[in-house]
Amino acid sequence: MSNKELATFAGGCFWCMVKPFDELPGIHGIVSGYTGGQLQNPTYEQIKTGETGHREAVQITYDPELFPYQKLLDLYWPQIDPTDDEGQFIDRGSQYRTAIFYHTEEQKELAEKSRKALEESGRFKKPIVTEILPACEFYEAEEYHQDFYKKNPQAYKEERETSGRDTFIKENWK
């Protein structure tokens, strides 16, 4: 019987945050959704206004024996611009701000340690602004947002290219 835990990451457009974690040994599922806001059961139409306080996020169900939380963090950071407090790439607004939402004290400690290591690495000249926050209610996004990269591979590819995400990753993380 495998042990399952949750990890929640906001990294801008949730379409782009699924594929890097998907189909890896120890990852049992990834759900795109909304977290961190005041409104119960929000819709995409409400979220995209930037007025609900929610962020687009992914919630990952994983087996920590096969895929430790530290490994998730190591995959998370290179998917984002941790210095951008106004959104991510072409997607602007509070709903696209980055955050690590921890579910346990151990996750909090590991997230804080990884953020500090990134700050001290000198990789970025600007300060790291990705927040580390307690996990709160997570609302699953509409079905058409789930596994978007699989359902709409061409639109997904275009989103990554035109958003500036891939260029940033290549220049800053690879």
N, C-alpha and C positions, 0 to 999 in steps of 0.2 A: 504494500500500500504506500503510495507516494505522499509526501508531505506537500501541501499546497499553501502558498502565501500570496499576498497581493503587493504589487508595486504600482505607484501612480506617478506619471510624469507628464508635465505640460511642456511642450516644445514647439509652440506655434501651431501651424496647421496640423491637425491630428492625422490627416491622410498620409503625411510624410513621416509620421512617427511609428507606424505599424510595421512596415516592411523590415527595418533593421533588426527588430526583435522576433519577427515571425519565423516559425518553422525551425527553431533551434532546439536542440535536445534540452529538456527540462522546462520549456515554455509550453504551458497548457492552453493558453488562450490570450487574446488581446482584444480589448473592447475600446472603441472610440467613444468619447463622451465629454461631459461637462462637469466641472467641479469648482468649488471655492466661492460660489455665489450665494445670493440670498433667496432667489426664486426657486420654489419647488417645481420639479418636473419641467424644466425649461425646454424650449424648442430651439432649433438652429436659428430660426427667424428672430427669436428673442435674444439669443446669445450674440449674434453678429452685430447687434446695435452697440455692444460694449457697455451696456448700462446695467446688466444683471450682476456683475461682479464675478461671473464664471470665467473659467479658462477652458479652452479646448485641451483635452488631455487623453492619454491612453492609460488604461488600467490593465496590467499584466498579471495573469495567474501563472505562477512558476513554482518549481520544486527547488528549494534552496540547497538540497543535497546535490542536485545535478547542475544547477545554474545559480550560484550564490548571488546575493544582492549586490556585492561589490562588482561582479561581472556585469550586472545590469547597469550600474552607475558608469562603468567603463565604456559601455555602449551608448549610454545616454548623452554624455557630454559632447562627443564628436558629432552629434546630430544637430547641434544648436549653436547660436551665437550667444554665449553666456554674458556678454557685455551690453546687450540691447534691452533697455528697459521699456521700449515703446512697442514691442511686438517682435516678430521674427521675419526678417527678409522683406518680401513685398507685403506681407500681411501685417497691418498696423492696428494697434488698439490693445486695450487691456486683456481682451479675450485671447490674445496670442502671446502674452508674456510667459516666460519660462518659469517653471517651479518644479521642485521635487516635493511630493506630498508623502510624508512618511507614515507608516502604519504601526511601527513599533519603535521603542527607544533605540534598539540596535540599528534600525534603518536610519534614524535621525543621526546617530553618532557616525555611521559610515558616510552618510551624505555630507555632513559637516566636514568630516576629515577629507573627503574627496574634493570638496569645494576649496578648502584651505590649500590642499596640494596644488590645485589648478591655479589659485591666486599666486602662490609662491613660485610656480614654475616659470613665470615671466613670459608665457606664451602670448598673453594679451597685454597691451599697454593700458587699456581702459579697465576700470574695476569690474569684477564679476558681480552681476546683479541678480542672478538666478536665486530665487528665494527657496528656503527649505521650510516647509509648513506642515502642520499636522493634517493628515488625511481627513476629509470630511465627506459629506454625502456625494456620491458619484452617480450621475445620471447618464444612462446609455443614450448615445446619439441615435438619430433615425437610421433605419436599416440601410439606406443608400450610402451612408457614410462608412459603414462597416466593410472592412477589407477592400477599400476603394482601389488600391493598387492592383488587386486581382480582377475586380469587376470592370475597371476602366483603365487598362494599362497605358493607352496612348495619352489620355487626359492626365494621368498620374505623372508620366514622364515629362509632359509639357509643363505641368505645375512645378515640378522640381527644377527644371531648366530655367523657366522664366522668372521664378521667384527669387533667384539668386542663391538659394540654399546650396546647390551642388557646387557652385563656384566658390562660395565661402568655405565649405567643407574642404574642398581640394586645396585651397590656398592656406587654410589655417590648421587643418587637422591631419592631412595625409603626409 
